[in-house]
Amino acid sequence: MAKITYIEHNGTEHVIDVKPGLTVMEGARDNGVPGIEADCGGACACSTCHVYIAPEWVEKLPAKDAMEEDMLDFAYQPDPATSRLTCQIKVTDALDGLVVRMPERQI
């Protein structure tokens, strides 16, 4: 299991054990973490699972593909350096300790 910290825009933290093989979005959705809506269910067809990755984790994640880059254009206040779609981040044991922050709202 990877322990992932989801931080709501208001600062409320949710520390969740997420099973490897799931996505960071599925970990939030399955545990009722508010702020990640996941309207498309993980198909990378919306931007409602947008988060900001903690800076120390940015380089540890796989690079964004072209489809994720395109969808981030529709996210609320995306940051080129730290914005990611959680549906595109597959959980592995190497992500133990990952910290993500939710934006003020999802579009």
DRENVO-622169 format. One record per residue (C-alpha): residue number from 1; residue in three letters; y, z, x. Coordinates in Angstrom, 3 decimals, always signed. Example, Ala and Ser with C-alpha at 12.3 -4.5 7.8 and 13.67 -1.06 7.14 Angstrom:
REM DRENVO-622169
<sedo nr="1" rest="ala" north="-4.500" up="+7.800" east="+12.300"/>
<sedo nr="2" rest="ser" north="-1.060" up="+7.140" east="+13.670"/>
***
This chain:
REM DRENVO-622169
<sedo nr="1" rest="met" north="+0.000" up="+0.000" east="+0.000"/>
<sedo nr="2" rest="ala" north="+3.554" up="-0.667" east="+1.066"/>
<sedo nr="3" rest="lys" north="+6.204" up="+1.858" east="+0.112"/>
<sedo nr="4" rest="ile" north="+9.263" up="-0.076" east="-1.079"/>
<sedo nr="5" rest="thr" north="+12.599" up="+1.502" east="-1.956"/>
<sedo nr="6" rest="tyr" north="+14.504" up="-0.201" east="-4.762"/>
<sedo nr="7" rest="ile" north="+18.121" up="+0.969" east="-5.042"/>
<sedo nr="8" rest="glu" north="+20.001" up="+0.347" east="-8.267"/>
<sedo nr="9" rest="his" north="+23.657" up="-0.675" east="-8.105"/>
<sedo nr="10" rest="asn" north="+24.633" up="+2.900" east="-9.075"/>
<sedo nr="11" rest="gly" north="+22.687" up="+4.321" east="-6.114"/>
<sedo nr="12" rest="thr" north="+19.597" up="+5.525" east="-7.992"/>
<sedo nr="13" rest="glu" north="+16.538" up="+5.082" east="-5.756"/>
<sedo nr="14" rest="his" north="+13.014" up="+4.212" east="-6.841"/>
<sedo nr="15" rest="val" north="+10.359" up="+4.556" east="-4.147"/>
<sedo nr="16" rest="ile" north="+7.278" up="+2.636" east="-5.253"/>
<sedo nr="17" rest="asp" north="+3.875" up="+2.034" east="-3.656"/>
<sedo nr="18" rest="val" north="+3.209" up="-1.690" east="-4.087"/>
<sedo nr="19" rest="lys" north="-0.219" up="-3.208" east="-3.546"/>
<sedo nr="20" rest="pro" north="-0.435" up="-5.960" east="-0.920"/>
<sedo nr="21" rest="gly" north="-0.729" up="-9.385" east="-2.522"/>
<sedo nr="22" rest="leu" north="+1.821" up="-8.640" east="-5.235"/>
<sedo nr="23" rest="thr" north="+5.444" up="-9.695" east="-4.893"/>
<sedo nr="24" rest="val" north="+8.359" up="-7.306" east="-4.502"/>
<sedo nr="25" rest="met" north="+9.405" up="-8.432" east="-8.002"/>
<sedo nr="26" rest="glu" north="+6.004" up="-7.560" east="-9.483"/>
<sedo nr="27" rest="gly" north="+6.203" up="-4.120" east="-7.899"/>
<sedo nr="28" rest="ala" north="+9.531" up="-3.511" east="-9.640"/>
<sedo nr="29" rest="arg" north="+8.464" up="-5.004" east="-12.959"/>
<sedo nr="30" rest="asp" north="+5.128" up="-3.167" east="-13.081"/>
<sedo nr="31" rest="asn" north="+6.847" up="+0.151" east="-12.392"/>
<sedo nr="32" rest="gly" north="+9.790" up="-0.220" east="-14.771"/>
<sedo nr="33" rest="val" north="+12.475" up="-0.428" east="-12.095"/>
<sedo nr="34" rest="pro" north="+15.728" up="-1.386" east="-13.858"/>
<sedo nr="35" rest="gly" north="+17.905" up="-4.114" east="-12.392"/>
<sedo nr="36" rest="ile" north="+15.234" up="-6.718" east="-11.699"/>
<sedo nr="37" rest="glu" north="+14.844" up="-8.749" east="-14.874"/>
<sedo nr="38" rest="ala" north="+12.468" up="-11.476" east="-13.652"/>
<sedo nr="39" rest="asp" north="+13.116" up="-13.741" east="-16.644"/>
<sedo nr="40" rest="cys" north="+10.966" up="-16.598" east="-15.287"/>
<sedo nr="41" rest="gly" north="+8.054" up="-14.328" east="-14.425"/>
<sedo nr="42" rest="gly" north="+8.087" up="-15.196" east="-10.749"/>
<sedo nr="43" rest="ala" north="+8.215" up="-18.995" east="-10.877"/>
<sedo nr="44" rest="cys" north="+11.398" up="-19.209" east="-8.754"/>
<sedo nr="45" rest="ala" north="+13.087" up="-20.846" east="-11.733"/>
<sedo nr="46" rest="cys" north="+15.930" up="-18.355" east="-12.200"/>
<sedo nr="47" rest="ser" north="+17.791" up="-15.813" east="-10.111"/>
<sedo nr="48" rest="thr" north="+17.251" up="-12.665" east="-12.176"/>
<sedo nr="49" rest="cys" north="+15.208" up="-10.917" east="-9.482"/>
<sedo nr="50" rest="his" north="+17.982" up="-11.210" east="-6.897"/>
<sedo nr="51" rest="val" north="+18.416" up="-8.341" east="-4.419"/>
<sedo nr="52" rest="tyr" north="+20.147" up="-7.596" east="-1.147"/>
<sedo nr="53" rest="ile" north="+17.699" up="-6.851" east="+1.661"/>
<sedo nr="54" rest="ala" north="+18.605" up="-3.961" east="+3.964"/>
<sedo nr="55" rest="pro" north="+20.038" up="-5.562" east="+7.131"/>
<sedo nr="56" rest="glu" north="+17.324" up="-4.131" east="+9.392"/>
<sedo nr="57" rest="trp" north="+14.685" up="-5.945" east="+7.294"/>
<sedo nr="58" rest="val" north="+16.253" up="-9.402" east="+7.054"/>
<sedo nr="59" rest="glu" north="+14.636" up="-10.797" east="+10.207"/>
<sedo nr="60" rest="lys" north="+11.257" up="-9.200" east="+9.399"/>
<sedo nr="61" rest="leu" north="+10.792" up="-11.258" east="+6.227"/>
<sedo nr="62" rest="pro" north="+9.564" up="-14.849" east="+6.044"/>
<sedo nr="63" rest="ala" north="+12.408" up="-17.363" east="+5.871"/>
<sedo nr="64" rest="lys" north="+13.715" up="-18.581" east="+2.517"/>
<sedo nr="65" rest="asp" north="+12.366" up="-21.939" east="+1.446"/>
<sedo nr="66" rest="ala" north="+14.561" up="-24.669" east="-0.074"/>
<sedo nr="67" rest="met" north="+13.739" up="-23.740" east="-3.675"/>
<sedo nr="68" rest="glu" north="+14.734" up="-20.096" east="-3.143"/>
<sedo nr="69" rest="glu" north="+17.951" up="-21.201" east="-1.423"/>
<sedo nr="70" rest="asp" north="+18.764" up="-23.404" east="-4.435"/>
<sedo nr="71" rest="met" north="+18.090" up="-20.620" east="-6.961"/>
<sedo nr="72" rest="leu" north="+20.233" up="-18.151" east="-5.008"/>
<sedo nr="73" rest="asp" north="+23.197" up="-20.441" east="-5.728"/>
<sedo nr="74" rest="phe" north="+22.928" up="-19.191" east="-9.338"/>
<sedo nr="75" rest="ala" north="+22.676" up="-15.483" east="-8.447"/>
<sedo nr="76" rest="tyr" north="+25.444" up="-12.962" east="-9.067"/>
<sedo nr="77" rest="gln" north="+27.510" up="-12.586" east="-5.876"/>
<sedo nr="78" rest="pro" north="+24.888" up="-13.833" east="-3.404"/>
<sedo nr="79" rest="asp" north="+25.234" up="-12.879" east="+0.245"/>
<sedo nr="80" rest="pro" north="+24.059" up="-15.632" east="+2.604"/>
<sedo nr="81" rest="ala" north="+22.663" up="-13.111" east="+5.078"/>
<sedo nr="82" rest="thr" north="+20.897" up="-10.575" east="+2.835"/>
<sedo nr="83" rest="ser" north="+20.282" up="-12.113" east="-0.608"/>
<sedo nr="84" rest="arg" north="+16.684" up="-12.836" east="-1.574"/>
<sedo nr="85" rest="leu" north="+14.666" up="-13.450" east="-4.710"/>
<sedo nr="86" rest="thr" north="+12.025" up="-10.740" east="-4.945"/>
<sedo nr="87" rest="cys" north="+9.556" up="-13.120" east="-6.600"/>
<sedo nr="88" rest="gln" north="+9.383" up="-14.986" east="-3.300"/>
<sedo nr="89" rest="ile" north="+8.557" up="-11.996" east="-1.094"/>
<sedo nr="90" rest="lys" north="+4.808" up="-11.347" east="-0.937"/>
<sedo nr="91" rest="val" north="+3.986" up="-7.718" east="-0.157"/>
<sedo nr="92" rest="thr" north="+1.927" up="-6.972" east="+2.952"/>
<sedo nr="93" rest="asp" north="+1.309" up="-3.726" east="+4.810"/>
<sedo nr="94" rest="ala" north="+3.995" up="-4.898" east="+7.249"/>
<sedo nr="95" rest="leu" north="+6.599" up="-4.405" east="+4.487"/>
<sedo nr="96" rest="asp" north="+5.970" up="-0.649" east="+4.327"/>
<sedo nr="97" rest="gly" north="+9.443" up="+0.912" east="+4.278"/>
<sedo nr="98" rest="leu" north="+11.290" up="-2.148" east="+2.927"/>
<sedo nr="99" rest="val" north="+14.608" up="-1.312" east="+1.237"/>
<sedo nr="100" rest="val" north="+16.248" up="-3.571" east="-1.345"/>
<sedo nr="101" rest="arg" north="+19.493" up="-3.085" east="-3.292"/>
<sedo nr="102" rest="met" north="+20.121" up="-4.572" east="-6.702"/>
<sedo nr="103" rest="pro" north="+23.400" up="-6.340" east="-7.480"/>
<sedo nr="104" rest="glu" north="+25.735" up="-5.003" east="-10.149"/>
<sedo nr="105" rest="arg" north="+24.103" up="-7.377" east="-12.621"/>
<sedo nr="106" rest="gln" north="+21.767" up="-10.337" east="-12.827"/>
<sedo nr="107" rest="ile" north="+22.848" up="-13.690" east="-14.228"/>
***
